[in-house]
Amino acid sequence: MLSTYPRATGLWGADPLISGRHDRVFKFQNFKNYNNNMKRIIFTAILITSTLIAFGQNDSTKKTSDTSAEKEGLNLSWHYGRHHRDDSRRQSGKYPKAFVGITFSRFDLGLATLVDHGSFTLSPQNQFLSYRQWKTSNVGFDVFQMGVRLNQNFRIYLSGGFDWTLIRLRDNITILPNQPVLTYRTDNIDYSKNRFSSSYLRIPLSFDFRTNEDQRGNRWHFVFGPDGGFLLDGMVKQISQENGKQKFNNSYHFTTFRYGGFFRLGYGDFGIFAKYYTNDMFENSPDQAGLRNFSFGFTVGF
């Protein structure tokens, strides 16, 4: 199901002039909605960051005696940076100990890879999703966590955050919104950037095995568990000389709820991660059945 540029009739067979006006209105409305969504996300991120810094500065001025006097039971906390180093000072007493708090941690930056029926080679029906491997990335971080410390070396926690998969397409195509199945159009335009992305609210459940602190105050961490996520939005972003910068928001048949597993291994605040989602990337699009998402890279903050 494709059409060629520059004729604007495309899949719909509309008059070029009228279709062009509708396209501009559609693009403007999508761009406006996207800007509003991004403003809300940026404002929330700034508010959370400011809160974390304020509480972090207050915490840094407390004396050690204040820390040792912390009551047992539910620990309400605001974390940023190397918060896990304070655990040894809080862990005198009986276990288990519950904790809940706002955090900025487990910042993931890595490469995303499409797995097609267990292969890293795309099948013929998915060749239009051919991508630039070194420019296809995964970014994510957590902003909330709650859990329980069972002892000094093991804790379980549920966290919430955001996760983006950014696919850098090779071909000069446009993924079309509001289609019965995942559909694209071949364009007679040379895109300097053609990115197809999804954003999810991620909710991983972590089982964190960690060593005792060494002389430097660091630990080794081995963390694994299930990872689920709810779709927030999909987006196509294109840059070309002909049309400048364009952004289109739509679900694009990205699966509404994805699930899989992950692991993290690290020392101190730095480590590596890998994530694999066991259900399909796209839903209600039969040709993309069996296409799944795998990502790996570096992580900061445990």
C-alpha positions as semicolon CSV with decimal commas, in nm:
position;residue;x (nm);y (nm);z (nm)
1;M;0,000;0,000;0,000
2;L;0,219;0,282;-0,120
3;S;0,216;0,592;-0,329
4;T;0,480;0,818;-0,473
5;Y;0,558;1,184;-0,426
6;P;0,516;1,461;-0,530
7;R;0,149;1,385;-0,615
8;A;-0,059;1,437;-0,303
9;T;-0,337;1,202;-0,409
10;G;-0,153;0,911;-0,242
11;L;-0,371;0,650;-0,084
12;W;-0,678;0,864;-0,068
13;G;-0,704;0,984;-0,430
14;A;-0,794;1,340;-0,323
15;D;-0,745;1,657;-0,524
16;P;-0,381;1,772;-0,476
17;L;-0,465;2,130;-0,379
18;I;-0,737;2,034;-0,133
19;S;-0,532;1,746;0,005
20;G;-0,238;1,980;0,055
21;R;-0,450;2,220;0,260
22;H;-0,588;1,934;0,471
23;D;-0,238;1,795;0,522
24;R;-0,116;2,134;0,647
25;V;-0,410;2,162;0,888
26;F;-0,359;1,804;1,006
27;K;0,013;1,861;1,059
28;F;-0,048;2,188;1,245
29;Q;-0,305;2,030;1,475
30;N;-0,081;1,731;1,550
31;F;0,218;1,957;1,606
32;K;0,013;2,179;1,837
33;N;-0,109;1,878;2,038
34;Y;0,244;1,741;2,058
35;N;0,377;2,076;2,183
36;N;0,110;2,088;2,453
37;N;0,194;1,734;2,564
38;M;0,566;1,808;2,568
39;K;0,513;2,127;2,769
40;R;0,326;1,930;3,035
41;I;0,599;1,663;3,046
42;I;0,880;1,920;3,062
43;F;0,700;2,120;3,334
44;T;0,648;1,802;3,539
45;A;1,014;1,701;3,496
46;I;1,135;2,046;3,603
47;L;0,905;2,042;3,907
48;I;1,023;1,696;4,013
49;T;1,389;1,783;3,960
50;S;1,356;2,104;4,161
51;T;1,187;1,913;4,443
52;L;1,460;1,647;4,444
53;I;1,738;1,906;4,455
54;A;1,568;2,101;4,735
55;F;1,520;1,793;4,951
56;G;1,869;1,669;4,863
57;Q;2,024;1,994;4,981
58;N;1,825;1,976;5,303
59;D;1,929;1,615;5,360
60;S;2,297;1,698;5,305
61;T;2,291;1,948;5,596
62;K;2,162;1,691;5,846
63;K;2,402;1,555;6,104
64;T;2,490;1,190;6,132
65;S;2,314;1,176;6,467
66;D;1,990;1,276;6,296
67;T;2,030;0,991;6,049
68;S;2,095;0,731;6,316
69;A;1,784;0,845;6,502
70;E;1,557;0,759;6,209
71;K;1,256;0,558;6,317
72;E;1,195;0,205;6,206
73;G;0,902;0,128;5,978
74;L;0,788;0,304;5,663
75;N;1,064;0,525;5,520
76;L;0,939;0,822;5,315
77;S;1,233;0,951;5,114
78;W;1,333;1,172;4,824
79;H;1,632;1,039;4,636
80;Y;1,871;1,174;4,382
81;G;2,225;1,090;4,286
82;R;2,398;0,826;4,497
83;H;2,116;0,767;4,741
84;H;2,190;0,396;4,789
85;R;2,509;0,478;4,977
86;D;2,304;0,600;5,273
87;D;2,134;0,263;5,312
88;S;2,395;0,127;5,553
89;R;2,327;0,414;5,794
90;R;1,951;0,355;5,774
91;Q;1,964;-0,022;5,806
92;S;2,034;-0,057;6,176
93;G;1,739;-0,234;6,333
94;K;1,496;-0,501;6,236
95;Y;1,387;-0,613;5,891
96;P;1,186;-0,599;5,674
97;K;1,173;-0,222;5,615
98;A;0,936;-0,057;5,370
99;F;1,028;0,250;5,169
100;V;0,852;0,477;4,921
101;G;0,973;0,792;4,751
102;I;1,037;1,008;4,450
103;T;1,363;0,933;4,271
104;F;1,561;1,007;3,959
105;S;1,752;0,689;3,894
106;R;1,806;0,393;3,663
107;F;1,872;0,626;3,373
108;D;1,912;0,399;3,069
109;L;2,089;0,497;2,749
110;G;2,147;0,229;2,491
111;L;2,077;0,079;2,151
112;A;1,742;-0,063;2,043
113;T;1,718;-0,362;1,811
114;L;1,420;-0,512;1,631
115;V;1,391;-0,890;1,660
116;D;1,186;-1,047;1,381
117;H;1,074;-1,401;1,471
118;G;1,394;-1,450;1,671
119;S;1,622;-1,304;1,403
120;F;1,800;-0,969;1,385
121;T;1,727;-0,968;1,008
122;L;1,396;-0,814;0,911
123;S;1,156;-1,029;0,709
124;P;1,047;-0,905;0,362
125;Q;0,717;-0,760;0,487
126;N;0,908;-0,556;0,748
127;Q;1,189;-0,427;0,525
128;F;1,031;-0,081;0,521
129;L;1,133;-0,059;0,889
130;S;1,500;-0,098;0,800
131;Y;1,690;0,125;1,042
132;R;2,031;0,269;1,121
133;Q;2,156;0,055;1,409
134;W;2,391;0,307;1,572
135;K;2,125;0,579;1,562
136;T;1,838;0,366;1,691
137;S;1,828;0,411;2,066
138;N;1,647;0,344;2,391
139;V;1,622;0,605;2,666
140;G;1,446;0,575;2,999
141;F;1,448;0,661;3,368
142;D;1,246;0,610;3,687
143;V;1,081;0,887;3,890
144;F;0,902;0,687;4,163
145;Q;0,975;0,376;4,367
146;M;0,827;0,177;4,654
147;G;0,940;-0,148;4,805
148;V;1,082;-0,337;5,099
149;R;1,433;-0,417;5,223
150;L;1,439;-0,774;5,348
151;N;1,800;-0,747;5,466
152;Q;2,113;-0,545;5,389
153;N;2,178;-0,743;5,072
154;F;1,836;-0,787;4,916
155;R;1,542;-0,559;4,838
156;I;1,231;-0,573;4,620
157;Y;1,077;-0,261;4,474
158;L;0,822;-0,146;4,219
159;S;0,911;0,167;4,026
160;G;0,755;0,391;3,764
161;G;0,912;0,600;3,492
162;F;0,929;0,678;3,122
163;D;1,084;0,487;2,833
164;W;1,142;0,584;2,469
165;T;1,237;0,369;2,168
166;L;1,371;0,585;1,884
167;I;1,397;0,407;1,547
168;R;1,603;0,590;1,284
169;L;1,459;0,476;0,951
170;R;1,685;0,434;0,647
171;D;1,430;0,477;0,370
172;N;1,250;0,791;0,258
173;I;0,909;0,680;0,373
174;T;0,630;0,816;0,592
175;I;0,446;0,593;0,837
176;L;0,082;0,691;0,796
177;P;-0,151;0,760;1,092
178;N;-0,503;0,626;1,145
179;Q;-0,475;0,329;0,909
180;P;-0,635;-0,017;0,954
181;V;-0,285;-0,171;0,972
182;L;0,067;-0,030;0,991
183;T;0,099;0,147;0,655
184;Y;0,367;0,356;0,488
185;R;0,409;0,582;0,187
186;T;0,723;0,611;-0,025
187;D;0,823;0,975;-0,067
188;N;1,029;1,149;-0,334
189;I;1,209;1,342;-0,060
190;D;1,557;1,296;0,082
191;Y;1,509;1,305;0,460
192;S;1,813;1,402;0,664
193;K;1,629;1,256;0,964
194;N;1,340;1,012;0,959
195;R;1,260;0,887;1,309
196;F;0,980;0,656;1,416
197;S;0,941;0,641;1,794
198;S;0,724;0,528;2,082
199;S;0,699;0,644;2,443
200;Y;0,579;0,428;2,732
201;L;0,504;0,459;3,101
202;R;0,726;0,182;3,235
203;I;0,652;-0,012;3,554
204;P;0,931;-0,262;3,636
205;L;0,939;-0,488;3,941
206;S;1,299;-0,523;4,059
207;F;1,472;-0,791;4,263
208;D;1,796;-0,629;4,376
209;F;2,076;-0,849;4,507
210;R;2,367;-0,636;4,634
211;T;2,690;-0,686;4,820
212;N;2,798;-0,511;5,136
213;E;2,957;-0,172;5,091
214;D;3,330;-0,175;5,029
215;Q;3,584;0,076;5,163
216;R;3,475;0,327;4,900
217;G;3,111;0,298;5,003
218;N;3,010;0,121;4,681
219;R;2,820;-0,200;4,617
220;W;2,787;-0,450;4,336
221;H;2,427;-0,482;4,215
222;F;2,257;-0,761;4,025
223;V;1,898;-0,665;3,948
224;F;1,637;-0,845;3,739
225;G;1,261;-0,874;3,707
226;P;0,952;-0,832;3,489
227;D;0,888;-0,504;3,309
228;G;0,551;-0,377;3,188
229;G;0,457;-0,057;3,012
230;F;0,156;0,142;2,890
231;L;0,174;0,328;2,560
232;L;0,177;0,707;2,594
233;D;0,224;0,805;2,230
234;G;0,388;0,728;1,898
235;M;0,558;0,983;1,677
236;V;0,709;1,034;1,333
237;K;0,972;1,309;1,312
238;Q;1,115;1,410;0,974
239;I;1,363;1,674;0,863
240;S;1,410;1,767;0,496
241;Q;1,498;2,068;0,283
242;E;1,158;2,055;0,117
243;N;0,942;2,052;0,431
244;G;1,174;2,153;0,712
245;K;1,101;1,986;1,047
246;Q;0,775;1,793;1,080
247;K;0,628;1,593;1,368
248;F;0,321;1,369;1,361
249;N;0,172;1,205;1,671
250;N;-0,039;0,890;1,658
251;S;-0,051;0,545;1,816
252;Y;0,077;0,391;1,487
253;H;-0,041;0,049;1,606
254;F;0,225;0,031;1,880
255;T;0,105;-0,224;2,131
256;T;-0,103;-0,066;2,408
257;F;0,057;-0,272;2,686
258;R;0,396;-0,434;2,648
259;Y;0,560;-0,681;2,884
260;G;0,893;-0,856;2,914
261;G;1,198;-0,880;3,138
262;F;1,518;-0,694;3,218
263;F;1,843;-0,720;3,409
264;R;2,099;-0,472;3,537
265;L;2,454;-0,532;3,656
266;G;2,670;-0,261;3,803
267;Y;2,909;-0,126;4,061
268;G;2,834;0,193;4,251
269;D;2,612;0,409;4,038
270;F;2,717;0,277;3,697
271;G;2,632;-0,041;3,513
272;I;2,482;-0,211;3,209
273;F;2,126;-0,316;3,128
274;A;1,932;-0,531;2,883
275;K;1,556;-0,541;2,817
276;Y;1,351;-0,774;2,601
277;Y;0,975;-0,749;2,549
278;T;0,808;-1,081;2,482
279;N;0,494;-0,951;2,310
280;D;0,483;-0,791;1,966
281;M;0,578;-0,427;1,910
282;F;0,264;-0,366;1,704
283;E;-0,096;-0,475;1,747
284;N;-0,380;-0,522;1,497
285;S;-0,127;-0,537;1,215
286;P;-0,081;-0,902;1,101
287;D;0,228;-0,845;0,886
288;Q;0,419;-0,725;1,194
289;A;0,331;-1,027;1,409
290;G;0,647;-1,165;1,568
291;L;0,835;-0,833;1,557
292;R;0,972;-0,755;1,903
293;N;1,191;-0,506;2,085
294;F;1,531;-0,572;2,244
295;S;1,757;-0,304;2,391
296;F;2,085;-0,291;2,583
297;G;2,329;-0,028;2,699
298;F;2,451;0,169;2,999
299;T;2,258;0,263;3,312
300;V;2,323;0,519;3,586
301;G;2,180;0,499;3,937
302;F;2,069;0,190;4,127
